[in-house]
Amino acid sequence: MIAAPNIADAIAKANQWVAAAKPVIRAWFALDDIAGDLFTAEQRIRDEARGLLRKPRDEMYRMIEGIRDDFRCDHVVHASEGADDAEWDRVEEFNDELDRGMVSVAAAIKQVEAEL
């Protein structure tokens, strides 16, 4: 069996994803600002702009989720080959605790919004 890292350290390292994602989250908010600016435009311009902005906004959100997932994957624990049930239980417990300790995408967005 491979020794599991300290869970508090793993959570702290995994949560560094928020700092890595900040530029993308800020850009996501910038698209909202652009959409707000376009609200005063003519209806046909507004409608077209909404359609054009929706795709990059959705892609940026998926990118934010992907950054979080990448950092999570860097810190999960894997069972050794031929692991017994007890080891699988420890691996699951560790990874579940990591998931509970990681900042959610929604919380990271709120955190960055508060800094703007």
BATI-996269 format. One record per residue: residue in one letter; x, y, z of N, C-alpha, C in turn; residue number from 1. Coordinates in Angstrom, 1 decimal, padded with zeros to 4 digits. Each point is the difference from the previous one (the first is absolute). Layout:
<rs>
+--------+--------+--------+--------+--------+--------+--------+--------+--------+--------+-----+
: residu :    n.u :    n.v :    n.w :   ca.u :   ca.v :   ca.w :    c.u :    c.v :    c.w : num :
+--------+--------+--------+--------+--------+--------+--------+--------+--------+--------+-----+
:      A :      X :      Y :      Z :      X :      Y :      Z :      X :      Y :      Z : NUM :
...
+--------+--------+--------+--------+--------+--------+--------+--------+--------+--------+-----+
</rs>
This chain:
<rs>
+--------+--------+--------+--------+--------+--------+--------+--------+--------+--------+-----+
: residu :    n.u :    n.v :    n.w :   ca.u :   ca.v :   ca.w :    c.u :    c.v :    c.w : num :
+--------+--------+--------+--------+--------+--------+--------+--------+--------+--------+-----+
:      M :  000.8 : -001.2 :  000.0 : -000.8 :  001.2 :  000.0 :  000.9 :  001.2 :  000.0 :   1 :
:      I : -000.4 :  001.0 : -000.8 :  000.7 :  001.3 :  000.0 : -000.6 :  000.9 :  001.0 :   2 :
:      A :  000.9 :  000.7 :  000.8 : -000.5 :  000.9 :  001.0 : -000.7 :  001.2 : -000.6 :   3 :
:      A : -001.1 :  000.4 :  000.6 : -000.8 :  001.1 : -000.5 :  000.7 :  001.3 :  000.5 :   4 :
:      P :  000.0 :  001.0 : -000.8 :  000.5 :  001.3 :  000.5 : -000.9 :  000.6 :  001.1 :   5 :
:      N :  000.4 :  001.0 :  000.6 : -000.8 :  000.7 :  001.0 : -001.1 :  000.7 : -000.7 :   6 :
:      I : -001.3 : -000.3 :  000.5 : -001.2 :  000.6 : -000.7 :  000.0 :  001.5 :  000.0 :   7 :
:      A :  000.4 :  000.6 :  001.1 :  000.0 :  001.5 :  000.1 :  000.9 :  000.6 : -001.1 :   8 :
:      D :  001.2 : -000.6 : -000.1 :  000.9 :  000.4 : -001.1 : -000.5 : -000.2 : -001.4 :   9 :
:      A : -000.6 : -001.1 : -000.2 : -000.6 : -000.3 : -001.3 : -001.1 :  001.0 : -000.3 :  10 :
:      I : -000.9 :  000.3 :  000.9 : -001.1 :  001.0 : -000.2 :  000.6 :  001.3 : -000.3 :  11 :
:      A :  001.0 :  000.5 :  000.8 :  000.6 :  001.3 : -000.2 :  000.6 :  000.1 : -001.4 :  12 :
:      K :  000.7 : -001.1 : -000.4 :  000.6 :  000.1 : -001.4 : -001.0 : -000.1 : -001.1 :  13 :
:      A : -001.0 : -000.8 :  000.2 : -001.1 : -000.1 : -001.0 : -000.8 :  001.3 : -000.1 :  14 :
:      N : -000.1 :  000.7 :  001.1 : -000.8 :  001.3 :  000.0 :  000.8 :  001.1 : -000.7 :  15 :
:      Q :  001.3 : -000.2 : -000.4 :  000.7 :  001.0 : -000.7 : -000.6 :  000.2 : -001.4 :  16 :
:      W : -001.0 : -000.9 : -000.3 : -000.6 :  000.2 : -001.3 : -000.7 :  001.3 : -000.1 :  17 :
:      V : -000.5 :  000.6 :  001.1 : -000.7 :  001.2 :  000.0 :  000.9 :  001.1 : -000.5 :  18 :
:      A :  001.2 :  000.1 :  000.4 :  001.0 :  001.0 : -000.4 :  000.3 : -000.2 : -001.5 :  19 :
:      A :  000.1 : -001.2 : -000.4 :  000.3 : -000.3 : -001.4 : -001.2 :  000.4 : -000.9 :  20 :
:      A : -001.2 : -000.1 :  000.5 : -001.2 :  000.3 : -000.8 : -000.4 :  001.4 :  000.0 :  21 :
:      K :  000.6 :  000.8 :  000.9 : -000.5 :  001.4 :  000.1 :  000.0 :  000.8 : -001.3 :  22 :
:      P :  001.0 : -000.1 : -000.8 : -000.1 :  000.8 : -001.3 : -001.2 : -000.5 : -000.9 :  23 :
:      V : -000.3 : -001.2 :  000.1 : -001.1 : -000.5 : -000.8 : -001.3 :  000.4 :  000.6 :  24 :
:      I : -000.1 :  000.0 :  001.3 : -001.2 :  000.5 :  000.7 : -000.2 :  001.5 : -000.3 :  25 :
:      R :  001.0 :  000.7 :  000.1 : -000.1 :  001.5 : -000.3 : -000.4 :  000.2 : -001.4 :  26 :
:      A :  000.5 : -000.8 : -001.0 : -000.5 :  000.2 : -001.4 : -001.4 : -000.4 : -000.1 :  27 :
:      W : -000.5 : -001.0 :  000.7 : -001.4 : -000.4 :  000.1 : -000.8 :  001.1 :  000.4 :  28 :
:      F :  000.4 :  000.7 :  001.0 : -000.8 :  001.2 :  000.5 :  000.1 :  001.1 : -001.1 :  29 :
:      A :  001.1 :  000.2 : -000.6 :  000.1 :  001.0 : -001.1 : -001.0 : -000.2 : -001.1 :  30 :
:      L : -000.2 : -001.2 : -000.3 : -001.1 : -000.3 : -001.0 : -001.3 :  000.4 :  000.5 :  31 :
:      D : -000.3 : -000.1 :  001.3 : -001.3 :  000.5 :  000.6 :  000.0 :  001.5 : -000.2 :  32 :
:      D :  001.1 :  000.6 :  000.3 :  000.0 :  001.5 : -000.2 : -000.3 :  000.4 : -001.4 :  33 :
:      I :  000.6 : -000.7 : -000.9 : -000.2 :  000.3 : -001.5 : -001.5 : -000.2 : -000.3 :  34 :
:      A : -000.6 : -001.1 :  000.5 : -001.4 : -000.2 : -000.2 : -000.9 :  001.1 :  000.6 :  35 :
:      G :  000.4 :  000.5 :  001.1 : -000.7 :  001.1 :  000.7 :  000.1 :  001.2 : -000.9 :  36 :
:      D :  001.2 :  000.3 : -000.5 :  000.1 :  001.2 : -000.9 : -000.9 : -000.1 : -001.2 :  37 :
:      L : -000.1 : -001.2 : -000.5 : -000.8 : -000.2 : -001.2 : -001.5 :  000.1 :  000.3 :  38 :
:      F : -000.4 :  000.0 :  001.2 : -001.4 :  000.0 :  000.4 : -000.7 :  001.3 : -000.6 :  39 :
:      T :  000.8 :  001.1 : -000.1 : -000.5 :  001.2 : -000.5 : -000.1 :  000.1 : -001.5 :  40 :
:      A :  000.6 : -001.0 : -000.7 :  000.0 :  000.0 : -001.5 : -001.4 : -000.3 : -000.5 :  41 :
:      E : -000.2 :  000.1 : -001.3 : -001.2 : -000.4 : -000.6 : -000.3 : -001.4 :  000.2 :  42 :
:      Q : -001.3 : -000.4 : -000.1 : -000.4 : -001.4 :  000.3 :  000.7 : -001.0 : -000.8 :  43 :
:      R :  000.1 :  000.3 : -001.3 :  000.7 : -001.0 : -000.9 :  001.4 : -000.2 :  000.3 :  44 :
:      I :  000.7 :  001.1 :  000.3 :  001.4 : -000.1 :  000.4 :  000.2 : -000.7 :  001.3 :  45 :
:      R : -000.9 :  000.3 :  001.0 :  000.0 : -000.7 :  001.3 : -000.2 : -001.5 : -000.2 :  46 :
:      D : -000.9 : -000.4 : -000.8 : -000.3 : -001.4 : -000.2 :  001.2 : -000.7 : -000.6 :  47 :
:      E :  000.6 :  000.6 : -001.1 :  001.1 : -000.6 : -000.6 :  001.2 : -000.1 :  001.0 :  48 :
:      A :  000.2 :  001.0 :  000.7 :  001.1 :  000.1 :  001.0 : -000.1 : -001.1 :  001.0 :  49 :
:      R : -001.2 : -000.2 :  000.5 : -000.3 : -001.0 :  001.1 :  000.4 : -001.4 : -000.6 :  50 :
:      G : -000.4 : -000.3 : -001.2 :  000.3 : -001.2 : -000.6 :  001.5 : -000.2 : -000.1 :  51 :
:      L :  000.7 :  001.0 : -000.4 :  001.5 :  000.0 : -000.2 :  000.7 : -000.2 :  001.3 :  52 :
:      L : -000.5 :  000.7 :  001.0 :  000.7 : -000.1 :  001.4 : -000.3 : -001.2 :  000.7 :  53 :
:      R : -001.1 : -000.7 : -000.2 : -000.4 : -001.2 :  000.7 :  001.1 : -001.1 : -000.1 :  54 :
:      K :  000.5 : -000.2 : -001.2 :  000.9 : -001.1 : -000.2 :  001.3 :  000.2 :  000.7 :  55 :
:      P :  000.7 :  001.1 : -000.1 :  001.3 :  000.2 :  000.7 : -000.2 :  000.0 :  001.5 :  56 :
:      R : -001.2 :  000.5 :  000.5 : -000.3 :  000.0 :  001.4 : -000.1 : -001.4 :  000.5 :  57 :
:      D : -000.7 : -000.8 : -000.7 : -000.2 : -001.4 :  000.4 :  001.3 : -000.8 : -000.1 :  58 :
:      E :  000.8 :  000.3 : -001.0 :  001.3 : -000.6 : -000.1 :  001.0 :  000.4 :  001.1 :  59 :
:      M : -000.1 :  001.2 :  000.4 :  000.8 :  000.5 :  001.1 : -000.4 : -000.7 :  001.3 :  60 :
:      Y : -001.3 : -000.2 :  000.2 : -000.5 : -000.7 :  001.2 :  000.6 : -001.4 :  000.0 :  61 :
:      R : -000.1 : -000.7 : -001.1 :  000.5 : -001.3 : -000.1 :  001.5 : -000.1 :  000.3 :  62 :
:      M :  000.7 :  001.1 : -000.5 :  001.4 :  000.1 :  000.2 :  000.3 :  000.1 :  001.5 :  63 :
:      I : -000.8 :  000.8 :  000.7 :  000.2 :  000.2 :  001.5 : -000.2 : -001.4 :  000.7 :  64 :
:      E : -001.1 : -000.7 : -000.4 : -000.2 : -001.3 :  000.5 :  001.2 : -001.0 : -000.3 :  65 :
:      G :  000.5 :  000.1 : -001.2 :  001.1 : -000.8 : -000.4 :  001.3 :  000.3 :  000.8 :  66 :
:      I :  000.2 :  001.2 :  000.3 :  001.2 :  000.4 :  000.9 : -000.2 : -000.6 :  001.3 :  67 :
:      R : -001.1 :  000.0 :  000.6 : -000.3 : -000.6 :  001.3 :  000.2 : -001.5 : -000.1 :  68 :
:      D : -000.5 : -000.6 : -001.0 :  000.1 : -001.4 : -000.1 :  001.5 : -000.5 : -000.2 :  69 :
:      D :  000.8 :  000.8 : -000.7 :  001.4 : -000.3 : -000.2 :  000.7 :  000.0 :  001.3 :  70 :
:      F : -000.2 :  001.1 :  000.8 :  000.6 :  000.1 :  001.3 : -000.4 : -001.2 :  000.9 :  71 :
:      R : -001.3 : -000.3 :  000.0 : -000.5 : -001.1 :  000.8 :  000.7 : -001.3 : -000.4 :  72 :
:      C :  000.1 : -000.3 : -001.3 :  000.7 : -001.2 : -000.5 :  001.4 : -000.1 :  000.5 :  73 :
:      D :  000.7 :  001.1 :  000.1 :  001.4 :  000.0 :  000.4 :  000.1 : -000.4 :  001.5 :  74 :
:      H : -001.1 :  000.0 :  000.8 :  000.2 : -000.3 :  001.4 : -000.9 : -001.1 :  000.5 :  75 :
:      V : -000.7 : -000.7 : -000.8 : -000.7 : -001.2 :  000.4 :  001.0 : -001.1 :  000.3 :  76 :
:      V : -000.5 : -001.0 :  000.8 :  000.8 : -001.1 :  000.3 : -000.5 : -001.2 : -000.8 :  77 :
:      H :  000.8 : -000.8 : -000.5 : -000.4 : -001.2 : -000.7 :  000.4 : -001.3 :  000.8 :  78 :
:      A : -000.8 : -001.0 : -000.1 :  000.4 : -001.2 :  000.7 :  001.1 : -000.7 : -000.7 :  79 :
:      S :  000.8 : -000.8 :  000.7 :  001.0 : -000.7 : -000.6 : -000.5 : -001.3 : -000.7 :  80 :
:      E :  000.7 : -000.5 : -000.9 : -000.4 : -001.2 : -000.7 : -000.3 : -001.1 :  001.0 :  81 :
:      G : -001.1 : -000.7 : -000.1 : -000.3 : -001.1 :  000.9 : -000.5 :  000.5 :  001.3 :  82 :
:      A : -000.5 :  001.2 :  000.1 : -000.4 :  000.6 :  001.3 : -001.2 : -000.8 :  000.6 :  83 :
:      D :  000.1 : -000.1 :  001.3 : -001.1 : -000.7 :  000.7 : -001.1 :  001.0 :  000.3 :  84 :
:      D : -001.1 : -000.5 :  000.6 : -001.2 :  000.8 :  000.2 :  000.4 :  001.2 :  001.0 :  85 :
:      A :  000.8 : -000.3 :  001.0 :  000.4 :  001.0 :  000.9 :  000.7 :  001.2 : -000.7 :  86 :
:      E :  000.9 : -000.4 : -000.9 :  000.7 :  001.1 : -000.7 : -000.9 :  000.8 : -000.9 :  87 :
:      W : -000.9 : -000.7 : -000.7 : -001.0 :  000.7 : -000.8 : -000.8 :  001.0 :  000.8 :  88 :
:      D : -000.4 : -000.5 :  001.2 : -000.8 :  000.9 :  000.9 :  000.8 :  001.2 :  000.4 :  89 :
:      R :  001.3 : -000.1 :  000.3 :  000.8 :  001.1 :  000.4 :  000.2 :  001.0 : -001.2 :  90 :
:      V :  000.2 : -000.6 : -001.2 :  000.1 :  000.8 : -001.2 : -001.3 :  000.8 : -000.2 :  91 :
:      E : -001.1 : -000.6 :  000.1 : -001.3 :  000.6 : -000.2 : -000.2 :  001.1 :  001.0 :  92 :
:      E :  000.3 : -000.3 :  001.3 : -000.1 :  001.0 :  001.0 :  000.8 :  001.2 : -000.2 :  93 :
:      F :  001.3 : -000.2 : -000.4 :  000.9 :  001.1 : -000.3 : -000.5 :  000.9 : -001.1 :  94 :
:      N : -000.4 : -000.7 : -001.1 : -000.5 :  000.8 : -001.2 : -001.3 :  000.7 :  000.3 :  95 :
:      D : -000.9 : -000.6 :  000.8 : -001.2 :  000.6 :  000.4 :  000.3 :  001.3 :  000.8 :  96 :
:      E :  000.9 : -000.1 :  000.9 :  000.4 :  001.1 :  000.9 :  000.6 :  001.1 : -000.9 :  97 :
:      L :  000.8 : -000.4 : -000.9 :  000.6 :  001.0 : -001.0 : -001.1 :  000.7 : -000.7 :  98 :
:      D : -001.0 : -000.7 : -000.5 : -001.1 :  000.6 : -000.7 : -000.8 :  001.0 :  000.9 :  99 :
:      R : -000.2 : -000.4 :  001.2 : -000.7 :  000.9 :  001.0 :  000.8 :  001.2 :  000.3 : 100 :
:      G :  001.3 : -000.1 :  000.0 :  000.8 :  001.1 :  000.4 :  000.4 :  001.0 : -001.1 : 101 :
:      M : -000.3 : -000.4 : -001.2 :  000.3 :  000.9 : -001.2 : -001.0 :  001.0 : -000.2 : 102 :
:      V :  000.5 :  001.2 : -000.3 : -000.9 :  001.1 : -000.3 : -000.8 : -000.3 : -001.3 : 103 :
:      S : -001.3 :  000.2 :  000.1 : -000.9 : -000.3 : -001.2 :  000.2 :  001.1 : -001.0 : 104 :
:      V : -000.4 : -000.2 : -001.2 :  000.0 :  001.0 : -001.1 : -000.8 :  001.2 :  000.4 : 105 :
:      A : -001.2 : -000.3 :  000.5 : -000.9 :  001.1 :  000.4 :  000.6 :  000.9 :  001.1 : 106 :
:      A :  000.7 : -000.7 :  001.0 :  000.6 :  000.8 :  001.1 :  001.2 :  000.8 : -000.6 : 107 :
:      A :  000.8 : -000.6 : -000.9 :  001.1 :  000.7 : -000.5 : -000.5 :  001.3 : -000.8 : 108 :
:      I : -001.0 : -000.2 : -000.8 : -000.6 :  001.1 : -000.7 : -000.4 :  001.1 :  000.9 : 109 :
:      K : -000.7 : -000.3 :  001.1 : -000.4 :  001.0 :  001.0 :  001.2 :  000.7 :  000.6 : 110 :
:      Q :  001.0 : -000.8 :  000.3 :  001.2 :  000.6 :  000.6 :  000.7 :  001.0 : -000.9 : 111 :
:      V :  000.1 : -000.4 : -001.3 :  000.6 :  000.9 : -001.0 : -000.9 :  001.3 : -000.2 : 112 :
:      E : -001.3 : -000.2 :  000.0 : -000.9 :  001.1 : -000.2 :  000.1 :  001.0 :  001.2 : 113 :
:      A :  000.2 : -000.5 :  001.2 :  000.2 :  000.8 :  001.1 :  001.3 :  000.9 : -000.1 : 114 :
:      E :  001.0 : -000.5 : -000.7 :  001.2 :  000.7 : -000.2 :  000.0 :  001.0 : -001.1 : 115 :
:      L : -001.0 :  000.0 : -000.8 : -000.2 :  000.9 : -001.1 : -000.4 :  001.4 :  000.4 : 116 :
+--------+--------+--------+--------+--------+--------+--------+--------+--------+--------+-----+
</rs>
